[in-house]
Amino acid sequence: MACIEPGGALSPSGVDMLKAMKEPMTAIEIAALSSQPVFKVRSSMRELVDAGLVTTDGERYSITGKGKEAIQDQ
């Protein structure tokens, strides 16, 4: 269920979550827009933060420039 695959590529669910993030959002908002369960979004956000694709400010997550590049052609 990882959003980043072993080779470093984003999984389809990881792409969906990043594409949903047009502005800073909570895990619940991301879950609603990406059709993913909240528990998966929360664990995926931790993984995406660690990879530098997302930043966090309190309960809100924002896509980084690196995250935008990762989904540019997807």
C-alpha positions as CSV (number, residue, x, y, z in Angstrom):
1,M,0.0,0.0,0.0
2,A,3.0,2.3,-0.2
3,C,2.6,5.4,-2.4
4,I,6.3,5.3,-3.4
5,E,7.3,2.0,-5.0
6,P,10.7,0.3,-4.2
7,G,12.3,1.8,-7.3
8,G,11.3,5.3,-6.3
9,A,8.4,5.7,-8.7
10,L,5.0,7.0,-7.4
11,S,2.2,4.4,-7.2
12,P,-1.1,5.3,-8.9
13,S,-2.6,6.2,-5.5
14,G,0.4,8.5,-4.7
15,V,-0.1,10.3,-8.0
16,D,-3.8,10.7,-7.2
17,M,-3.1,12.2,-3.8
18,L,-0.5,14.6,-5.1
19,K,-2.8,15.7,-8.0
20,A,-5.6,16.4,-5.5
21,M,-3.5,18.9,-3.6
22,K,-4.2,22.2,-5.4
23,E,-3.8,24.1,-2.1
24,P,-2.9,23.2,1.5
25,M,-5.3,20.5,2.6
26,T,-6.0,18.1,5.5
27,A,-5.8,14.4,5.2
28,I,-9.6,14.2,5.2
29,E,-9.8,16.7,2.3
30,I,-7.2,14.8,0.4
31,A,-9.0,11.5,1.0
32,A,-12.2,12.9,-0.3
33,L,-10.7,14.3,-3.5
34,S,-8.5,11.3,-4.2
35,S,-11.0,8.6,-3.3
36,Q,-8.6,7.0,-0.8
37,P,-9.3,6.0,2.8
38,V,-8.2,8.5,5.4
39,F,-5.9,6.0,7.1
40,K,-4.0,5.4,3.8
41,V,-3.7,9.1,3.1
42,R,-2.2,9.7,6.6
43,S,0.4,7.0,6.1
44,S,1.1,8.1,2.6
45,M,1.5,11.7,3.7
46,R,4.3,10.6,6.1
47,E,6.0,8.8,3.3
48,L,5.6,11.8,0.9
49,V,6.9,14.2,3.5
50,D,10.0,12.0,4.0
51,A,10.6,12.0,0.2
52,G,10.4,15.8,0.0
53,L,7.3,15.7,-2.2
54,V,5.0,17.2,0.4
55,T,5.4,19.6,3.4
56,T,3.2,19.8,6.5
57,D,2.1,22.8,8.6
58,G,0.0,21.5,11.5
59,E,-2.7,19.4,10.0
60,R,-2.4,20.8,6.5
61,Y,-0.3,19.3,3.7
62,S,1.1,21.1,0.7
63,I,2.7,19.7,-2.5
64,T,6.3,20.9,-3.0
65,G,8.0,21.8,-6.3
66,K,9.6,18.4,-6.3
67,G,6.1,16.9,-5.9
68,K,4.8,18.9,-8.8
69,E,7.7,17.7,-10.9
70,A,7.0,14.1,-10.0
71,I,3.4,14.3,-11.3
72,Q,4.1,16.7,-14.2
73,D,3.8,14.0,-17.0
74,Q,1.3,11.8,-15.2
